[in-house]
Amino acid sequence: MFEKIIKRFSEVRILVVGDIMLDRFIWGNVSRISPEAPVPVLVVEKEEFLLGGAANVVNNLHSLGGKVLLCGVIGDDEMGQKVTQRLDEMGIERSGVFIERGRQTTVKTRVIAHHQQMVRIDRETTHHPKASTLRDLSDYLKQNIKGFDGVILSDYGKGLLTKGIIHDTIHAARNAKKFVMVDPKIKNFIFFRGATVVTPNTSEASAASRISITDEASLGRAGRALLKKLRCDALVVTRGEDGMAIFEPSRQPFLVPTEAKEVYDVTGAGDTVIGTMALALGAGASIRKAAELANHAAGIVVGKVGTATVDQKELIKVMKEKIRLK
């Protein structure tokens, strides 16, 4: 059954709306300490630019074979050009990517030596786009949402997802009978009421519910409280090394254990979870089956260094191994 669902990913169309970023990686080696200060000297071997934030959700959907369109805002700067260049190289439609003059494209730079991250440097914009940009984006969403199986709202707290954009997107999607998945930030949490699936991590769920999550009992209380507050079809709490917890109305919480064998880098793992779940739902899977697939996909990417993705072959192989070992 899982293999059939995964192979249907290529038929699913997902619209991703959210904060577009660029992930910059500087790789090198350290063999000495600087004579100027007690800091390591990195000899750079390579530098790469990868799609980040909502654009990394797109990257994951694309890697898994889904049809995807990105909707968001970038600046008219060099890093914004790198975003559009990368999208073009991948053959991803970017008619929903709006360029705003004077806005700085958010970039996260990670300096890595011997597969260990030494430092991260952020250049970011967190203020809302101009009113005219938001109007254009909202109009674009309303005109195009019907052509998709579902929508992902990817909130990285960089200003795009205003209360109005969130409301307009959820309202338009629900009217068109499309599912809406949300990767939330605390600031906007209550605005996501009415979404189909919301996927906070443990700390976000704890802050939003005002319940300190320390064990399964407190997790259960927090999950039920958020499910009631958000009026969503399902709440999926991602718990890192503890896996996931799924809350649905009138059902007992469902705990999914982690599938990661070795964890090298959790960068982008949440993007993998929400992307895989969206494709699985679009392919006809139940929320629980979709979460189980997403959990395995996340287990693959955290075993890789950098902003990694998973493809259909890798996911099918892992699912077959699981079935064989049962």
N, C-alpha and C positions, 0 to 999 in steps of 0.2 A: 504493500500500500504506500509506504513512504517513497519508494522509487518512482511510482506512478505520479505522485504529487510533485516531486522534485522535477521530473521531466516535463510537467505542465507549466513550470515557471516561465518558460519561453513564450507562453500565450498570455501572460498577465501584464497589464499596463498599470504602472504606479506613478502618481504625481507627487513629487517631494517638494514641500514648501518649508523654507527655513533659512537659518543663518549660514551663508556660504563663507567658507574659510579656505586657507591654503596651509598645508602642513609642509614645512621646510625641514629637511634632515641634512645635517652636516656630519659626515662620518670621517673618522680618522684614528690615529694611534697616539698614545702618550708614552714617551720614554724618558722625559726629564721634567724637572721643576724649574719654573722661570726664575732667573736671578733678580728680577725686578720685584717679585712678590711671591709668597709661598703658594703658588697656584700651578697646576699642571699645564704644560704646553702641548696643545693639540696640533699635530701635523695632519692637515686635511687631505683625505684621499679621494673623497667624492661628495657631491652635493646633489640632492634630488628634491623635486617639488611634487607633492601629491595633493589630491583633493581632500579637503577637510570639512568638518562640521556637517551641514546638510549635504554638501557635495560628496562627502565620504559615504553617506547613506546611498546616494546615487551610484557611487563606485561599487558598493556591495551588491546592489540590485543588478547592476550591469554584469558584474562578475558571475552572478548566479544565473544569468541568462534572461533576466526580466527586461521588459520594455519600460523605459523610464524617461521622465521629463523633469527638469529642475526649474524651480521658480524661487527667485530671491533677488538680492541686490548686491552688487560689488562696486568698487570705486573705479574711477577712470585713471588708474595708476598701473605701474609695471606688474604688480602682483595680481591685479584684476585681469590683465592681459594673459598672465600665466594660467589663470583659472579657465578663461575661454579657450585658450590654446589646448589645454588638457582635455576639455570637453569635446572639442573638435577632433582631436586625435582619437578619442574613444567612440566617435560617431554618435554622441549624445545630443539630442535636441536641446537648444538653449534659447528658444524664443521667449521663454519666461524669465530669463536672466536680465534684469534691468541694471544699466550702468548709470550711477549718479555722480555727477561732477563734484569734485572736492571731497568726496568720501574716501576714507582709507580702507582698503581691503584688509580684513583681519588675517594675520599670519602668525602661526605658532612655529617657532624655530627650535628644534631639538638638536643639541650637540651630543654626539654619541661616540664613545671610545671603547673599543674592545667589547662591543655589544651592550655596554652600560651607558645609560643616559647621564651626562654630567651636569647639564643645565638646560632649562627651557627659557626662551626669550619670546615674549608676546608683544605684538604690535596690534592693537585692536581698536575697533569702533564699537561703542555700546549704545550710542544715541539712536533714536528712531530715524528712519529715512524721511526725506521731505514729504509733505502732505501730497504733493503732486505725484511723487513716485509711488506712494502707498495707494493712491486712487487708481493709477495705471495698473498696478499689480493686482488689486482687488477686482478690477474689471476683467483682467486677463483670466483670473481664477474662475470667475462666474461664467465666462464664455467657454472655457475649456474643460471644466471638471467632468462633464458628462462622458467624455471620451476615455475615461479611466475606470479601472476596477476599484481602485481605492486611493486614499490620500495619506501621506505621512507628514505630520507637522514635527519638524526637527528643531527644537528650541535650545540654542546654545547661549541665550542671554545676550546676544549682540545687537538687539534692537529691532529686528525685522518683525517679529511676531507680537504686534500690538493687540490690544483687546479687540479692536475692530477687525483686523485681519483674521484673527482666530475665530471670532464669531461668524464672519462672512464665509470662511472656508467650511466650518462645521455645518452651518446652515445650508450652504449650497450642496455639500456632499450628501447630507441626509435627505434633502429634497430629491436628489438624483439617485437615491438608494445606493450610495457608495459608502464603504466603510472608511473610518478615519482612525488612524493610529497616531499616538502622541508620545514623543520622547520629551518629557517636560523639564522645566526649571521652576524652582519654588516661586519666584516672583509672579509668574503667570498661572500658577497651578489652578486656581479656581476658575479661570477663564476657559479651561478645557472641558467644562461640564458639557455632557452630551456626546462626547467622542465615543467611538466604539471600544477601543482598547487604549489604556494609558499605561506606560511602562517606566515608572520611577525606579531609581536604585534605592537601597535601604536607607541611606541618609536623607534622600529627598522625601521618601515615604514617611520617615520619622518626623522631619521638620513640618511637612504639610499636615500631618495628623496631630501633631503636638504630643505624640506618644513615643517615648524612648524605646526603640526596638532593641532588646537585649537577648530575647529568646523567642521560641516559637509562639508562646502565649501572647506576648506583647506584639509580635508580628501579626498575629491573627486579629487582635483588637485594632491595630492601625489599618490593616487591609480592609476590614469591614467598615471602618469609619470613612475611609477614602472612597470606597465603592458607593456608599450612601451619598456622600458629598458630591461626587462627580457624576452620578447617575449614568455611569458607563456600562457597557455590556461585560467588560472584564478589566480587572486591574492585575497587571503582571509586575511583581516586584523582583527586580534583578538583584541577586544577593552575592555577586562575586564568587568566591570559592565555595559558597553554600548553595549555589544553583539559583533556582527561581521559586517564587510562590505565586500561584494563580488564584485569584478571587473572582467568583461569579455569583450573581444574585441567586439565592435559594440553593446554593451548593456548598459543600464543605471545601475549605481551602485545599488546593492540590499542590504538593511540594515536588519539585523536579530537582534531583541532585545534580551537582556539577558534572560536566563531562571532560573537563580539562585535565590532561595527564601532567603536563608541565606548563607553568606560566612564565613566559619571558617578558611579555608586554601587553598591558590591557588597553593600549591606545585603540580607540575605535570599536571596542567590543560591543558597546551599546548600539552602535550603528549597524553592526552585523546582526544583532538580535532583532531589532525592529524591521530591518530590511528583509530578513529571512521569514519572519512572522507574516509580514505583509504579502509576500509572494505566496506563502502557503495558504493564507486565507483566500487570496485571489484564485488559487488553484483548487479550492473546495475543501480544504482541511478545517477541522474544528479548531477552536481556540487552543485547546489543550494539545492537540497534535501539532499545531503550528508552533506552540511554545517549546515543545519537545525537540522539534527540528532546529529551532533557533538556538536552543541550548547546546546542541551538538555543533552547530556552526560556530558559535562563540568559543567552544572548547578547542576548535581548530585554530582560530585566529590568535588566541592568546598564547599559543605555542610558537608564534612567529614574532620577529622583531619589527617594529615600525607600524605604520598605518596599513594593516594587512587586510586581505579579503579571502573569501573561500569560493570555490567554484562548484558546479554541479557534481563533477566526478569525485571530488574530495568528499563531499557530503554524502553521496550515495555509498562510497566505500566505507565510511564510518558507520552509516546506518546498517549496512550489510554485516559488518563486524559485530555490531551490537546484537543483531538478530541471531547470528551464528553462536554467540557466546551465551545466549539465554538458555 
